[in-house]
Amino acid sequence: MPRPVAFYVHHHGSGHANRTKLLSARLPANTPIHVFTSATERFADWDRGIIHALPPDMEPGRDPLDDLLDGEIFHYAPVDLPGLQQRMARMADWIAREQPSLFVVDLSVEVLLFVRLCGVRTALVRLHGYRDDPAHRAAFRLADRLVAPFPPQLEDAHTPAWVREKTLYLGAFSRYDERQESVADCRSQLGLSDQRVVTVINGSGGGAQEISRWQAIAHATPDWTFLLVGSVSSIPEPATNLKRIGQVDDTFPYLRAADVVVGSGGTNTMMEVGAARRPFLSRPEPRPFDEQGCKMRALEQLGLTRIVDPDLAPGEWPALLEQAAGYRTEEWDTLFAWTGTDSLFTRPE
């Protein structure tokens, strides 16, 4: 029996959990997989491995922003926090008993450094953004592998050569990669006729869509039907061409049926729009290290999105949507080229 592979999965947003599931599915079937997370609900229907619940690294009444560190080896290392001590102790105890061959960290500089101090080979998931601070540099240096859940064509222009050389680029991938439904199939499934459709998708890591703003945009764009998918605030009387769909488990039909998709710059959102091969207008949300902004600028360079000013006037949306509906999506085909996980188990030279 091979030695186990462990994953640390951050609790914020669904992207970390989704990546873990996709990576796990591509490991040899006889590899024992263990997942450590405080977001166990994201693995409720998953049976590929064993889930270890971690206590939260926050506590009621204590603002985590007060514990953030700037320009140091750690980003977040609060003192006198029992939950943090317990979660580290649980991981250390399991490592000592199980002797994992690899610990994939998605995503925490502190956990990567801790696991490495426990004498375990590590792989750190690398996201976009300006990550040249001491904490990231230390983690990048100490990790055996850096793993980019995106293709090299989407690498940030400012990423140093030594980081690129150490990075395994997985290519574009999503939970919808095997879906074959046509645009017509999805439109029929959703009861859409010949109207032009905008799907506004909201990832789980962001806040609720402001429906009042989309109501104003819909009023200014009567020839389009707007579908608001994800966390959406409610109002009594939305515009007639504005439909509040809300949270759904399967967003693919809404993406595939759209003439244009509008979404954030989150990794899940980007890859799922790419899997559906639909024109994409992006509205990057504020994130540490300008992660979403960097990602969407790289995608924009490839002609696969246009970054939309969040304050764009409603009256400018009709022309914007007309233009976006004509975007070519063929470039996605070259990005969705899975490179495999074998080299995660190969010790770097």
C-alpha positions in Angstrom: 0.0 0.0 0.0 1.5 3.4 -0.9 2.1 5.9 1.8 -0.8 8.4 2.2 -1.1 11.8 0.5 -2.6 14.6 2.6 -4.3 17.8 1.6 -4.8 20.9 3.7 -7.9 22.8 2.4 -8.6 26.4 3.4 -12.2 27.2 4.5 -12.7 30.4 2.4 -14.5 29.8 -0.9 -15.2 26.6 -2.7 -12.1 26.7 -5.0 -9.8 25.0 -2.6 -12.1 22.0 -2.0 -12.9 21.7 -5.7 -9.2 21.6 -6.6 -8.6 18.9 -3.9 -11.4 16.7 -5.3 -10.1 17.1 -8.9 -6.5 16.4 -8.0 -7.5 13.4 -5.9 -9.4 11.9 -8.7 -6.2 11.9 -10.8 -4.0 10.2 -8.2 -3.6 6.4 -8.4 -6.7 4.6 -7.1 -4.7 2.8 -4.3 -3.3 6.0 -2.9 -4.8 6.7 0.6 -6.0 10.3 0.7 -6.5 12.4 3.9 -8.0 15.9 3.9 -7.6 18.4 6.8 -10.0 21.3 6.8 -12.4 23.3 8.9 -14.8 23.4 6.0 -15.9 19.7 6.2 -19.3 20.6 4.7 -17.7 21.0 1.3 -16.8 17.3 1.3 -20.2 16.0 2.4 -20.8 14.0 -0.8 -17.2 13.0 -1.3 -15.9 9.5 -0.6 -12.4 9.4 -2.2 -10.6 9.9 1.1 -10.8 10.5 4.8 -11.8 13.9 6.2 -10.2 15.3 9.3 -12.2 18.1 10.9 -10.0 21.0 12.1 -11.2 23.4 14.7 -11.5 27.0 13.5 -8.4 29.3 13.7 -10.7 32.1 14.8 -12.9 32.7 17.8 -16.1 34.7 18.5 -15.4 38.2 19.6 -11.8 38.3 18.2 -11.4 40.1 14.9 -8.9 38.1 12.7 -7.9 41.3 11.0 -6.3 42.4 14.3 -4.0 39.3 14.1 -2.8 39.9 10.5 0.9 40.4 10.2 2.6 42.6 7.6 6.0 42.0 6.1 6.8 39.0 8.3 7.5 35.3 7.8 3.8 34.6 8.8 0.6 36.3 7.5 -1.6 35.0 10.3 -0.3 33.5 13.5 -2.4 34.6 16.5 -1.2 33.8 20.0 -3.2 32.4 22.8 -5.8 31.0 20.4 -6.7 27.4 21.5 -8.3 26.5 18.2 -5.1 27.2 16.3 -3.0 25.2 18.8 -5.4 22.2 18.5 -5.5 22.2 14.7 -1.7 22.2 14.5 -1.5 19.5 17.1 -4.0 17.3 15.2 -1.9 17.6 12.0 1.3 16.9 13.8 -0.1 13.9 15.6 -1.4 12.4 12.3 1.9 13.1 10.5 3.9 11.3 13.2 1.5 8.2 13.0 1.0 8.0 9.2 4.2 9.3 7.7 2.6 10.8 4.5 4.6 10.8 1.3 3.4 14.3 0.4 1.3 17.1 2.0 -0.5 19.3 -0.5 -1.3 22.7 1.0 -4.2 24.7 -0.6 -3.7 27.3 0.7 -1.8 28.5 3.8 1.8 29.7 4.1 1.7 28.9 7.9 0.5 25.3 7.3 3.2 24.8 4.6 5.9 25.9 6.9 4.6 23.9 9.8 4.3 20.7 7.8 7.7 21.2 6.4 9.1 21.6 9.9 7.5 18.2 10.7 9.8 16.7 8.0 7.2 16.1 5.3 7.6 16.8 1.6 5.2 19.6 0.6 3.5 20.9 -2.5 2.0 24.4 -2.2 -0.8 25.6 -4.5 0.2 28.9 -6.0 -2.5 31.5 -7.0 -2.1 34.7 -8.9 -1.2 38.1 -7.5 1.8 40.0 -6.1 3.1 37.4 -3.7 6.7 38.8 -3.1 6.3 39.3 0.6 8.6 37.5 3.1 6.0 34.9 4.0 5.3 33.8 0.4 9.0 33.9 -0.5 9.8 31.6 2.5 7.0 29.2 1.6 7.9 29.2 -2.1 11.6 28.4 -1.2 10.8 25.6 1.2 8.1 23.8 -0.8 9.3 20.8 -2.8 6.8 21.7 -5.5 4.7 24.7 -6.4 1.4 23.8 -8.1 -0.4 26.3 -10.3 -4.1 25.4 -11.0 -3.9 27.2 -14.3 -1.9 27.0 -17.5 1.5 28.7 -18.1 -0.2 31.1 -20.6 -2.0 32.6 -17.6 1.1 33.2 -15.5 1.5 36.7 -14.1 4.1 38.8 -15.9 5.7 39.8 -12.7 6.4 36.2 -11.4 10.1 35.6 -10.9 11.9 33.0 -13.1 12.9 30.9 -10.2 9.2 30.6 -9.1 8.2 29.6 -12.6 10.9 27.0 -12.9 9.7 25.4 -9.7 6.0 25.4 -10.7 4.0 22.5 -12.0 1.3 24.1 -14.3 -1.8 21.9 -14.3 -3.6 23.6 -17.1 -7.2 24.8 -17.0 -9.6 22.3 -15.4 -13.0 22.3 -13.7 -15.7 20.0 -12.4 -17.5 20.5 -15.7 -14.7 19.3 -18.0 -16.7 16.1 -19.1 -20.0 17.9 -19.8 -21.2 17.5 -23.4 -24.6 19.3 -23.4 -25.0 21.7 -26.3 -26.2 25.3 -25.9 -29.6 24.3 -27.4 -29.9 21.4 -24.9 -29.2 23.7 -21.9 -31.6 26.4 -23.2 -34.3 23.8 -23.6 -33.6 22.4 -20.1 -34.0 25.9 -18.6 -37.1 26.8 -20.6 -35.4 29.6 -22.5 -36.7 30.4 -26.0 -35.1 32.7 -28.4 -34.3 35.5 -26.0 -30.7 36.7 -25.6 -29.4 35.6 -22.2 -26.8 37.0 -19.7 -25.9 34.7 -16.8 -24.6 36.6 -13.8 -22.7 34.1 -11.7 -21.6 34.6 -8.1 -19.0 32.4 -6.6 -19.2 31.2 -3.0 -16.2 33.2 -1.9 -17.8 36.6 -2.7 -20.7 38.6 -1.3 -24.3 38.6 -2.6 -25.1 40.2 -5.9 -26.6 43.7 -5.5 -29.9 43.0 -7.2 -30.8 46.7 -7.3 -27.9 47.4 -9.6 -28.7 44.5 -11.9 -32.3 45.7 -11.9 -31.1 49.1 -13.3 -28.9 47.4 -15.9 -31.8 45.1 -16.9 -34.1 48.1 -17.3 -31.5 49.7 -19.6 -31.1 46.5 -21.6 -34.7 45.2 -22.4 -33.6 43.0 -25.2 -31.7 40.7 -22.9 -32.8 38.3 -20.1 -30.6 38.4 -17.0 -30.3 35.2 -14.8 -28.7 35.9 -11.4 -27.1 32.7 -10.2 -25.6 32.3 -6.7 -26.0 34.4 -3.6 -28.5 37.2 -4.5 -30.2 39.7 -2.3 -34.0 40.0 -2.9 -36.3 42.9 -3.6 -40.1 42.8 -4.0 -40.5 43.7 -7.7 -37.5 43.0 -10.0 -37.5 44.0 -13.7 -39.5 41.6 -15.9 -36.3 40.6 -17.8 -34.4 39.9 -14.5 -34.7 36.4 -12.9 -33.4 35.6 -9.5 -32.2 32.0 -9.7 -30.2 31.9 -6.4 -28.0 29.0 -5.3 -27.9 25.9 -7.4 -25.7 22.9 -7.2 -25.2 22.5 -11.0 -24.5 25.9 -12.6 -23.3 24.4 -16.0 -26.7 24.7 -17.8 -26.9 28.4 -16.9 -23.4 29.0 -18.1 -23.7 27.0 -21.3 -27.1 28.5 -22.2 -25.8 32.1 -21.9 -24.9 34.3 -24.8 -22.6 36.2 -22.3 -21.5 35.3 -18.8 -20.7 38.0 -16.2 -18.7 36.9 -13.2 -16.0 37.6 -10.7 -12.3 36.8 -11.2 -12.4 33.7 -9.0 -10.6 30.6 -10.2 -13.7 28.4 -10.1 -15.7 31.0 -12.0 -13.1 31.5 -14.6 -12.5 27.7 -15.2 -16.2 26.9 -15.3 -17.0 29.6 -17.8 -14.1 28.2 -19.8 -15.4 24.7 -19.6 -18.8 26.0 -21.0 -16.9 27.9 -23.7 -19.0 31.1 -23.4 -18.0 34.8 -23.8 -17.0 36.2 -20.5 -17.2 39.6 -18.9 -15.2 39.7 -15.6 -15.6 42.0 -12.6 -12.6 41.2 -10.3 -13.4 41.5 -6.6 -10.9 43.0 -4.1 -8.7 40.2 -2.8 -5.3 40.1 -1.0 -2.4 40.5 -3.3 -4.7 41.6 -6.1 -5.3 38.0 -7.0 -8.4 38.4 -9.1 -7.2 41.5 -10.9 -3.9 39.8 -11.9 -5.8 36.7 -13.1 -8.3 38.6 -15.2 -5.6 40.8 -16.8 -3.8 37.6 -17.9 -7.0 36.2 -19.3 -7.8 39.5 -21.0 -4.4 39.4 -22.8 -5.6 36.1 -24.4 -8.8 37.7 -25.5 -11.0 35.5 -23.3 -12.5 38.2 -21.1 -13.0 41.9 -20.8 -12.6 43.5 -17.4 -15.7 45.6 -16.7 -15.5 48.7 -14.6 -17.8 48.0 -11.5 -19.2 51.5 -11.9 -20.1 51.2 -15.6 -23.3 53.1 -16.2 -26.4 50.9 -16.9 -26.9 52.7 -20.2 -23.5 51.4 -21.5 -24.4 47.8 -21.0 -26.4 47.2 -24.2 -23.3 48.0 -26.4 -21.0 46.1 -24.1 -23.1 42.9 -24.3 -23.4 43.2 -28.1 -19.7 43.3 -28.4 -19.1 40.5 -25.9 -21.5 38.2 -27.6 -19.1 38.1 -30.6 -16.0 37.1 -28.5 -14.2 34.0 -29.8 -13.8 31.2 -27.3 -11.6 28.8 -29.2 -8.5 29.8 -27.2 -9.9 27.9 -24.2 -9.2 24.7 -26.1 -5.4 25.2 -25.8 -5.7 26.1 -22.1 -7.7 22.9 -21.1 -4.7 20.6 -21.5 -4.3 18.6 -18.3 -0.6 17.9 -17.5 -1.1 15.3 -14.9 0.1 14.9 -11.3 2.9 12.3 -11.7 5.6 14.9 -11.2 4.1 15.8 -7.8 5.7 12.6 -6.7 9.1 13.2 -8.4 11.6 14.9 -6.2 12.9 18.1 -7.9 16.5 18.0 -9.1 
